[in-house]
Amino acid sequence: MKFTIEDSKKAAKFDVLFGNLPGLTNLVKIYIEEGGLHMQGMDSSLVCLFDAVLAASWFTTYEREEDDPQHISVPARIFQKVLSTYRPDQNIEISIDGDDSKLMMDFKDGEKTCDKYFELPLVDDGRDLLNIPTEDSEIDMVITSKKLTDLVSQFEIFDQTLSFDMSEEKVLMSASGDDGSMTAKLSLEDSQLIDYAIVEDLTLKVSFALRYIKLMTAFNKLSEEVKLELSTDKPLIMTYEIGDDSNLKLLLAPKLD
């Protein structure tokens, strides 16, 4: 396996993706497929899952050999630390060494930056690829990433629970904690609420751990818009579309009463 990223905007998104993963998971499992990379990981409490697909067309070049391993796992924290040394004038090249024991990461061809070469250990991870729910949700909401991120930053004052109270007439978000609470009413006419669809006559009330929502919105630079899918007694699905049939999905289990 070898792929390159020469587009600086895509390299920046790659940095945002892997730069924020250590907050969610210790290990990133990467499935090397003919059509691209499929990556997953889960937090230690098993309540938040990330699922990222980077299609082969998303990369400048993408090569997969028949004898490549089906999947590899890399420590998220080390991967993030290496990426922190990347500079925008450089190209990214990532490959697996001959005996499939190391991930090779090269940042090179920069006009003002020296070439850098890294070797990262691969680790064993016995978990299988998890299936992401594909059935229709009861509520679909598309909002600008900035709007959602700003709201979550304000809700963070009360850093325990974020609750949604949603119907055909209203979208209420509220946060509560030991120090008080805050409620925000989103106007259905708000230009930053791009789309809102709900099952007829439904009223949905559901709550999530605010600290995980904060981690999920940290990926906001991947896309100007983010989609939220909510259903009764099912995980929240937050999706960032990042172009060329590629996306990041984050799933968060609801809090139990």
Secondary structure, DSSP 8 states (H G I E B T S, - for coil): -EEEE--HHHHHHHHHHHHHGGGT-SEEEEEEETTEEEEEEE-TTS-EEEEEEEEGGGSSEEE--TTS-SEEEEEHHHHHHHHTT--TTSEEEEEE-TTSSEEEEEEE--SSS--EEEEEE-------------S--SEEEEEEHHHHHHHHHHHTTS-SEEEEEE-SS-EEEEEEETTEEEEEE--TT-TTEEEEEE-TT--EEEEEEHHHHHHHHTTGGG-SEEEEEE-TTS-EEEEEEEETTEEEEEEE-----
